[in-house]
Amino acid sequence: MRLYSLSVLYKGDPKVHLLKAAYDVSTFNFFQRASVQEFMTFTSQLITERSALGSRASVKEQEYLCHVYVRGDGLAGVVIADNEYPQRVCFTLLDKVLDEFSRQVSKMDWPSGSPATISYSALDGYLSKYQVQTSGT
């Protein structure tokens, strides 16, 4: 069971943009890591774009399960995990991250924010805290 990506996005008008993200691509071949991370960023944006405000969904993409939660205010979170990772835990994590993010980052910064301008550093910690270490890894 593994988490690969945790992203916070803003579903604005006309498009979705990434505010902050954390990735764990350590299980991939060194030369694949950049393209895997790009795929996860693109997929997170696409799934958020296709999800309605106030909705939660789990979407299978290749060998991954992508869990998305788009709040009514446009703030969205996406967790990309393997198929075994419990869905309930993913949505609990997204609730927690989006609540904390909205308390720490001004709503005025969401429409124009980017990973370089948004100051929120908790994602890496959450990604490693929620990582399930299985025997054999």
Number of C-alpha atoms within 10 A of each C-alpha: 12 21 24 22 22 28 25 28 27 26 26 15 8 7 12 21 25 21 24 23 24 21 21 17 16 9 10 11 10 9 8 10 16 13 10 16 17 11 12 24 21 13 16 28 24 14 20 29 20 10 16 16 17 13 13 17 16 17 12 13 11 8 9 18 19 27 24 26 27 26 18 12 12 21 25 32 29 30 28 27 23 17 15 11 17 12 17 10 11 23 20 10 19 24 16 12 20 20 12 13 20 12 10 11 14 10 14 8 12 20 19 12 19 17 14 8 11 15 14 14 12 14 19 14 11 16 22 16 9 13 16 12 10 8 5 4 5
